[in-house]
Amino acid sequence: NIKSHALIGLSREAIPWIAFHHGYTDTDRKVRIYNRLDRWSLRRAGTVVVPCAAFARELASAGVLAPEQVAVLHNAVEAAPLPDRRTSRQAFGVGAEHLIVSIGRLSREKGHDVLVDACAELPADLRDRTVVLIAGEGPERPRLQRRAAERGVRLCLRGFCADVAPCYAAADVVALPSRSEGSPNALLEAFAAGCAVVAARVGGVPEIAEDAISAFLVPPDNPRLMGAAIAKLLRSPDAAARLGANARCAASRFSVAARNSALRAIYARALDRASGPMRAAV
């Protein structure tokens, strides 16, 4: 969307423009240049839709947008029946072991190295019986494999999975160790599946999850605290079940119908603002 934003920003057409901003990565110099270009072009938009209030604050603090130009619209999730838990666990080769699941691209901002280190911090009786399963592909795969081998963590990298429902069905705990997030689909999906979640407190995560109610939230880049939260849930199935039940209730606030209604209202307001100058000109 950065290139399309620039093209529209350069246009002289006096048309209403609603831009969608999903956050920035910081992987290399080229990406950082693209990010600066995007901040310039977004200033020309009538409305910028962001997936979390944290991104709105970032754009405002950078002087990119005024508060009235930004609309916060979280992602949505549809609850769906899960496959059988026992069958799913057998398909992953998990018997009596604990299964920690994480869904996401294998890139630095997703923080899977933090999850590996967190599971290395588990007490020996838990660590030896725990498998970390990550569904996703990306450039961090070799480093994660080496790190897990060095730290004694049983790691299963499943690669890209078109259907992640069996992952949620099989999980004892779902981990979101990200260093950066907007409105993470993986979190919403885990909530809709009724999973016990441990997540890093970044971006829009605390706008979706309530600490110790619908998820355990820990500071980013903190393997010790993430490991402690995971251990607490593995040792207490009742606590994990309560967390999962509350998570399923929280997911209902982020329905597709509610998101569609909010999006229609954003477009209606933008069109109404644009029609004001036209009416005045007439």
matplotlib code that plots the C-alpha trace (Angstrom):
import matplotlib.pyplot as plt

x = [0.0, 3.0, 3.4, -0.3, -0.4, 2.4, 0.6, -2.6, -0.7, 0.9, -2.4, -4.1, -7.5, -9.8, -11.4, -12.0, -9.3, -9.5, -6.1, -5.5, -2.3, -1.2, 2.0, 5.7, 8.5, 12.1, 14.0, 16.4, 17.3, 15.0, 12.0, 12.9, 12.9, 9.5, 8.2, 9.3, 7.6, 4.4, 4.3, 4.5, 1.7, -0.6, -0.8, -2.8, -5.5, -8.8, -9.1, -6.5, -7.9, -5.5, -6.0, -5.3, -5.1, -1.4, -0.8, -2.9, -0.8, 2.4, 1.2, 0.1, 3.4, 5.3, 3.3, 1.9, -1.8, -4.2, -6.4, -9.6, -7.9, -7.6, -10.1, -9.3, -10.8, -9.7, -9.6, -12.5, -12.9, -15.6, -15.9, -16.0, -16.1, -12.7, -11.5, -11.3, -8.5, -7.3, -7.2, -5.3, -2.7, -2.2, -1.7, 1.1, 2.7, 1.9, 0.9, 1.1, 3.4, 2.4, 2.0, 2.8, 1.5, 2.4, 1.1, 3.0, 5.7, 9.2, 10.5, 12.2, 9.2, 7.2, 9.6, 9.7, 13.2, 11.8, 9.3, 12.2, 14.1, 11.0, 10.5, 14.2, 13.4, 10.7, 11.5, 13.1, 10.0, 7.9, 10.6, 11.3, 7.6, 6.9, 6.8, 6.8, 4.9, 5.1, 3.0, 4.6, 7.5, 10.2, 13.8, 14.3, 13.8, 17.6, 18.3, 15.3, 16.3, 19.8, 18.6, 16.2, 18.9, 21.3, 18.7, 17.3, 13.9, 11.8, 10.8, 8.4, 8.4, 5.3, 5.9, 3.0, -0.4, -3.5, -5.7, -4.5, -7.6, -6.0, -3.1, -5.6, -7.5, -4.3, -2.8, -2.4, -1.2, -1.1, 1.8, 2.1, 5.7, 5.7, 7.8, 5.3, 1.6, -1.4, -4.6, -3.2, -5.4, -3.6, -4.7, -8.3, -8.4, -7.0, -9.6, -12.4, -11.1, -11.2, -7.4, -5.3, -3.1, 0.2, 1.0, 3.5, 2.0, 2.6, 0.6, -3.1, -2.8, -3.9, -6.8, -8.1, -6.9, -7.3, -4.4, -5.1, -8.7, -8.7, -4.9, -1.7, 0.2, 3.9, 6.4, 8.0, 11.4, 11.1, 11.6, 11.7, 8.2, 6.8, 8.1, 6.7, 3.2, 3.4, 4.5, 1.6, -1.0, 0.7, 0.6, -3.0, -5.5, -8.3, -6.7, -6.1, -9.7, -11.0, -8.7, -9.9, -13.6, -13.1, -11.1, -14.0, -16.3, -13.9, -13.7, -17.4, -16.7, -14.7, -17.3, -17.3, -20.7, -19.5, -16.5, -18.5, -20.9, -18.0, -16.3, -19.5, -19.8, -16.2, -17.0, -20.2, -18.4, -15.7, -18.2, -20.2, -17.0, -16.2, -19.7, -19.6, -17.1, -19.0, -22.3, -20.7, -19.2, -22.7]
y = [0.0, 2.4, 2.7, 3.2, 5.8, 7.7, 7.6, 9.0, 11.5, 12.9, 13.1, 16.5, 15.1, 16.6, 13.3, 11.9, 9.5, 6.9, 5.3, 2.1, 2.0, -1.3, -0.3, -0.2, -2.8, -1.7, -4.5, -2.5, 0.9, 0.6, -0.1, 2.8, 5.1, 3.7, 4.4, 8.1, 8.3, 6.9, 9.3, 12.1, 10.8, 9.9, 13.7, 14.1, 11.6, 12.8, 9.8, 7.2, 3.9, 2.1, -1.2, 0.0, 3.2, 2.6, 3.2, 6.4, 7.7, 6.9, 8.9, 11.8, 11.9, 11.9, 14.9, 13.0, 13.3, 15.3, 13.2, 14.0, 12.4, 9.0, 6.2, 3.1, -0.1, -3.4, -6.6, -9.0, -12.8, -15.3, -18.1, -21.5, -25.1, -26.6, -30.0, -32.7, -31.9, -35.5, -36.1, -32.8, -33.6, -37.0, -35.4, -33.3, -36.3, -34.9, -37.4, -36.5, -33.6, -30.0, -28.1, -24.4, -23.0, -19.8, -18.6, -16.0, -15.3, -16.3, -12.7, -10.8, -8.6, -11.7, -12.5, -16.3, -16.2, -14.8, -17.8, -20.3, -18.6, -18.5, -22.2, -22.8, -21.0, -23.5, -25.8, -29.0, -31.2, -29.0, -28.2, -31.9, -32.5, -29.4, -29.0, -25.6, -25.6, -22.6, -22.3, -19.9, -19.4, -16.8, -15.8, -16.6, -20.3, -21.3, -19.1, -20.4, -24.0, -23.3, -21.4, -24.2, -26.9, -24.8, -24.2, -27.7, -26.7, -29.2, -27.1, -28.0, -25.6, -26.5, -23.9, -22.2, -23.7, -22.8, -24.1, -23.3, -24.5, -27.8, -25.8, -24.0, -27.2, -29.0, -26.2, -26.1, -22.5, -20.1, -17.6, -14.3, -13.1, -10.3, -7.2, -5.3, -5.8, -3.9, -5.9, -9.4, -11.9, -14.7, -13.3, -12.9, -16.4, -17.9, -16.0, -17.3, -20.8, -20.4, -20.9, -19.8, -17.1, -15.5, -12.4, -9.6, -6.2, -4.4, -2.3, -3.1, -6.3, -4.7, -3.1, -6.6, -8.6, -7.8, -9.0, -12.0, -12.0, -13.0, -13.5, -13.2, -10.1, -9.7, -7.1, -7.6, -9.1, -10.7, -14.5, -14.9, -13.4, -15.1, -18.5, -17.9, -17.2, -20.3, -22.4, -21.1, -22.2, -25.6, -26.3, -25.2, -26.5, -24.9, -21.4, -22.1, -23.1, -19.9, -17.8, -19.5, -19.1, -15.4, -15.1, -16.6, -13.9, -11.1, -12.3, -11.7, -7.9, -8.2, -9.7, -9.2, -7.6, -5.0, -4.2, -3.8, -1.4, 0.7, 0.8, 1.9, 4.7, 5.8, 6.1, 7.9, 10.5, 11.0, 11.5, 13.9, 16.0, 16.0, 17.1, 20.1, 22.1, 21.1, 22.3, 25.6, 26.0, 25.5]
z = [0.0, 0.3, -3.4, -4.1, -1.3, -3.0, -6.4, -4.9, -2.8, -6.0, -7.8, -8.1, -8.3, -5.6, -4.5, -1.1, -0.1, 2.7, 3.3, 5.2, 7.3, 8.7, 10.4, 9.4, 9.5, 9.8, 8.0, 5.9, 4.5, 1.5, 3.7, 5.9, 2.9, 1.8, 5.3, 5.1, 1.7, 3.2, 6.1, 3.5, 1.3, 4.3, 5.2, 2.0, 2.9, 4.2, 6.6, 7.6, 8.9, 11.4, 13.1, 16.6, 18.7, 19.2, 15.5, 15.7, 18.5, 16.5, 13.5, 15.6, 17.6, 14.3, 13.2, 10.3, 11.0, 13.2, 15.5, 13.4, 10.4, 12.0, 12.4, 14.5, 13.2, 14.6, 12.6, 12.9, 13.4, 12.8, 15.4, 13.6, 14.9, 15.6, 14.5, 17.2, 19.7, 20.1, 16.3, 15.8, 18.4, 16.9, 13.5, 15.0, 16.7, 20.2, 22.8, 26.5, 25.8, 26.4, 23.1, 22.8, 19.5, 17.7, 14.3, 12.2, 9.7, 10.7, 10.9, 13.6, 14.5, 15.4, 18.2, 17.9, 19.2, 22.4, 22.6, 22.1, 24.9, 27.1, 26.7, 27.5, 30.8, 31.8, 34.7, 33.6, 34.3, 32.0, 29.3, 28.6, 28.0, 25.9, 22.2, 20.5, 17.2, 14.9, 11.8, 9.3, 7.0, 6.7, 6.8, 10.5, 10.1, 10.2, 13.2, 15.1, 14.4, 15.7, 18.7, 19.7, 19.3, 21.4, 24.2, 24.3, 23.1, 21.1, 18.1, 15.3, 12.3, 10.2, 7.5, 5.8, 6.8, 4.8, 7.6, 11.1, 12.9, 13.9, 15.5, 17.8, 18.5, 19.6, 21.7, 25.4, 25.2, 22.2, 22.4, 20.7, 21.4, 18.8, 19.1, 16.9, 16.2, 15.1, 15.5, 15.3, 13.5, 15.3, 18.6, 17.5, 16.0, 19.2, 21.3, 19.0, 19.5, 23.2, 23.7, 26.7, 25.4, 26.5, 24.5, 24.5, 25.4, 22.1, 19.7, 19.7, 21.8, 25.1, 23.2, 22.6, 25.6, 29.3, 31.4, 33.6, 32.4, 28.7, 28.3, 30.2, 28.9, 29.4, 28.3, 24.9, 24.6, 28.1, 27.9, 31.7, 32.2, 29.1, 30.3, 33.8, 32.3, 30.1, 33.0, 35.2, 32.5, 31.9, 35.6, 36.0, 33.4, 35.3, 35.0, 31.3, 30.8, 32.5, 30.4, 27.3, 28.2, 28.8, 25.5, 23.6, 25.1, 24.2, 20.6, 20.2, 20.4, 17.1, 14.8, 11.1, 11.2, 13.8, 11.7, 8.5, 10.2, 11.6, 8.1, 6.5, 9.0, 8.3, 4.6, 5.3, 7.4, 4.7, 2.0, 4.1, 4.8, 1.1, 0.1, 2.4, 0.2, -2.9, -1.5, -0.5, -4.0, -5.5]

ax = plt.figure().add_subplot(projection="3d")
ax.plot(x, y, z, "-o")
ax.set_aspect("equal")
plt.show()
